[in-house]
Amino acid sequence: RLRSAPVTVRFVTNTTKESKRDLLERLTGLGFDVAEHEIFTSLTAARNLLEQQRVRPLLLVDDKALPDFTGIGTDNPNAVVVGLAPEHFHYEMMNRAFR
């Protein structure tokens, strides 16, 4: 019914553990008619902000989320993006983030 209505359809989530591609596969596997550009995540918002501010992040996100940051420079970081990624929260990484 939404597809035939004069509205824009978006699938919105605050997950930081999966890339848009993974979410797309899961949603289509559940029978949803969805395109990748219709998915908006907190990682999408973070990427948009990184591009607008032209910063280079240290990405403390789950490895499955990294594809959403393809093409974003991460050399000599001057910002930190934090997602649900407990495996990255250890002394060495926290030291890097604080620096």
C-alpha angles and dihedrals in degrees: 000000000000092000091058094046122089093251136107112249120216133170107215128191138162095216117133097181100075136051122235088253091057091047090049091053092048094047094046089047088057090053100260118147098225137147123211093245088059092062117089119183137173085257089057089054091047092050091049090052093047090053093046093048093040094225131150111232135209098223113220094178135120113279089242089062096053095090088068088065098049110143095021111124113238101173114121093001121220097178138040128223113199124197135159099295112130091174089068096050102093134117098270094049094044088052090053091048094051092049 
